[in-house]
Amino acid sequence: MFRIFAEPASSILSKTSGFIAEAGFSHSLTPARNCTFGCTYCYVPTMRIYAGLKPADWASWGQFTTFKQNAADLLRRAIRGGESVYCSPLVDPYQPVEEQQRLMPAILEVIAARPPRVFTIQTRGPLILRDLDLLRRAAERTDLRVSFSLTTNREQVRRWYEPHCAPFEERLEVIRALRAAGIRTFATLAPILPCDPEEFAAAALEATAENLIGDPFHNRRSKPHGATTREQAERVSGVRGFEQWHDPAFQAEVVARIAGVARSRGRQFGIGPAGFRWLACSAENR
């Protein structure tokens, strides 16, 4: 059972730094604190106070969420029109309990009324289809994109690492539905969980008209500072015999295999900030 809280926030648009700034976003928008998807690999709780978290957040990640109840009002006052906004680096805006809280419809209304230059939604939640009409309306006013996360084509793997997330086939259907509605939608393979790389890439390319974006597991050994994959995912990998998926050399091989499939279809596969830049920069990847 998830616990749901709501409280007023003091701000809603934050200037970016690090990975998201390197990708080209000027601001991020986070509608809640803590995420009820509770994925084992989520990097956010590893950032702790640097993500604006409180001790209860990283100690009980995925067990509750605190919505910023005045998010739309704050956004209406803060937005100026030249921003490139990423929603969200710290919580999935379509996490399960958004179905009851309904913060995103009000936020999308503001985006349509006071459009930034770019507005990108990062999610793995099929609930986004609830707001299809609002997304279309916002896309008429701003350069709107959806980055929809795919992690593996193996259903059992998905259950081990992200049990509260939708199955692979359902996620593909969401991407197809968004694309059919005229929403520019990217398949983002992040993190790349144990999978069948060629089949995984081919299915993602079929669902989207865009280049593929992705990232393997982060690795504290090769990334001594900043966000990284949670220890919970490493424990799952150890129990299930997937330790090599955390090894940079093995990850490079998987990335190369996915990139090869993309090239064979006349598209690209970008990882890290270079890949995520396709979500931020209006002139790229057309």
Residue pairs with C-beta under 8 A, 6 or more apart in sequence:
2 36
2 63
2 64
2 65
2 96
2 97
3 63
3 64
3 65
4 64
4 65
4 67
4 97
4 100
4 101
5 64
5 65
5 66
5 67
6 66
6 67
6 68
6 69
6 101
7 66
7 67
7 68
7 69
8 68
8 69
8 70
9 68
9 69
9 70
9 71
9 74
11 74
11 78
12 29
12 30
12 31
12 68
12 71
12 74
12 75
12 78
13 27
13 28
13 29
13 74
13 75
13 78
13 79
13 83
13 85
14 27
14 28
14 29
14 30
15 26
15 27
16 25
16 26
16 27
16 28
16 86
18 226
18 227
19 89
19 226
19 227
19 272
19 273
19 276
20 28
20 86
20 89
20 276
22 273
22 277
23 86
23 273
23 276
23 277
23 279
23 280
24 84
24 276
24 277
24 280
24 281
25 84
25 85
25 86
25 118
25 120
25 279
25 280
26 82
26 83
26 84
26 85
27 83
27 84
27 85
27 86
27 116
28 85
28 86
28 87
28 88
28 89
28 90
29 71
29 75
29 85
29 86
29 87
29 88
29 107
30 52
30 68
30 87
30 88
30 89
30 90
30 91
31 67
31 68
31 71
31 87
31 88
31 91
31 93
31 103
31 104
31 107
32 65
32 66
32 67
32 68
32 91
32 93
32 95
32 101
32 103
33 52
33 53
33 54
33 57
33 65
33 66
33 68
33 90
33 91
34 53
34 57
34 60
34 61
34 62
34 63
34 64
34 65
34 66
34 91
35 42
35 44
35 61
35 62
35 65
35 90
35 91
35 92
35 95
36 62
36 63
36 64
36 65
36 95
36 96
36 97
36 164
37 62
37 92
37 95
37 96
37 124
37 125
37 162
37 164
37 165
38 61
38 62
38 63
38 164
39 62
39 161
39 162
39 164
39 165
39 233
40 160
40 161
40 162
40 230
40 232
40 233
40 235
40 236
41 161
41 162
41 191
41 193
41 217
41 229
41 230
41 232
41 233
42 61
42 62
42 230
43 218
43 227
43 228
43 229
43 230
44 51
44 53
44 61
44 89
44 90
44 91
44 227
45 51
45 53
45 57
45 58
45 61
45 230
46 58
46 227
46 228
46 229
46 230
47 53
47 226
47 227
48 58
51 90
51 227
52 90
56 64
61 230
62 164
65 91
65 95
65 97
67 101
67 103
68 74
68 103
69 103
71 103
71 106
71 107
72 103
72 106
72 107
72 109
72 110
75 107
75 110
75 111
75 114
76 110
76 113
76 114
79 110
79 111
79 114
79 116
81 114
81 115
81 116
81 117
82 116
82 117
83 116
83 117
83 118
84 116
84 117
84 118
84 120
84 280
84 281
85 116
85 118
85 119
85 120
86 120
86 122
86 279
86 280
87 93
87 107
87 119
87 120
87 121
87 122
88 122
89 122
92 122
92 123
92 124
92 125
93 103
93 104
93 107
93 121
93 122
93 123
93 125
94 104
94 121
94 123
94 124
94 125
94 126
94 127
94 128
95 125
96 125
96 127
96 164
98 104
98 125
98 127
99 127
99 130
104 131
105 131
105 134
108 131
108 134
108 135
108 137
108 138
109 134
111 119
111 138
111 141
111 142
111 144
112 134
112 137
112 138
112 140
112 141
112 142
113 141
115 138
115 141
115 142
116 142
117 142
117 143
117 282
118 142
118 143
118 144
118 145
118 279
118 280
118 281
118 282
119 138
119 142
119 143
119 144
119 145
120 144
120 145
120 146
120 147
120 279
120 280
121 128
121 144
121 145
121 146
121 147
122 147
122 149
122 188
122 279
123 146
123 147
123 148
123 149
124 148
124 149
124 150
124 151
124 162
124 165
124 166
124 171
125 166
126 166
126 170
126 171
126 174
128 135
128 146
128 148
128 174
128 178
129 174
129 177
129 178
132 177
132 178
132 181
132 183
135 144
135 146
135 178
135 181
135 183
136 181
136 182
136 183
138 144
139 182
139 183
139 184
143 282
144 183
144 184
145 183
145 184
145 185
145 186
145 279
146 178
146 183
146 184
146 185
146 186
147 185
147 186
147 188
147 213
147 276
147 279
148 171
148 174
148 175
148 178
148 185
148 186
148 187
148 188
149 171
149 188
149 189
149 190
150 168
150 171
150 172
150 175
150 187
150 188
150 189
150 200
150 204
151 158
151 161
151 162
151 165
151 189
151 190
151 191
151 192
151 193
151 195
152 158
152 161
152 168
152 192
152 193
152 194
152 195
152 200
153 168
153 195
153 196
153 199
153 200
153 203
154 168
154 193
154 194
154 195
154 196
155 167
155 168
157 193
157 194
157 195
157 240
158 165
158 167
158 168
158 193
160 236
160 240
161 193
161 233
161 236
162 193
166 174
168 203
172 203
172 204
172 206
172 207
175 185
175 187
175 204
175 207
175 208
176 207
178 185
179 185
179 207
179 208
179 209
184 210
185 208
185 210
186 208
186 210
186 211
186 212
186 213
186 278
186 279
187 204
187 205
187 207
187 208
187 210
187 212
187 213
188 212
188 213
188 214
189 200
189 201
189 204
189 212
189 213
189 214
189 215
189 258
190 213
190 214
190 215
191 215
191 216
191 217
191 218
191 229
192 214
192 215
192 216
192 217
192 245
192 251
192 254
192 255
192 258
193 245
194 237
194 240
194 242
194 245
197 254
197 257
197 258
197 261
198 257
198 258
198 261
200 258
201 212
201 257
201 258
201 261
201 262
201 269
202 261
202 265
204 212
205 212
205 261
205 262
205 265
205 267
210 267
210 278
210 285
211 262
211 267
211 268
211 269
211 270
211 275
211 278
211 285
212 258
212 262
212 267
212 268
212 269
212 270
212 275
213 269
213 270
213 271
213 275
213 276
213 278
213 279
214 255
214 258
214 269
214 270
214 271
214 275
215 271
215 272
215 275
216 245
216 251
216 254
216 255
216 271
217 229
217 233
217 245
217 246
217 251
218 227
218 228
218 229
219 228
219 229
219 246
219 247
219 248
220 228
220 229
222 248
229 246
234 246
236 242
237 243
237 245
237 246
244 250
245 251
245 254
255 269
255 271
258 269
259 268
259 269
261 269
262 268
262 269
269 275
270 276
270 277
270 278
277 284
278 284
278 285
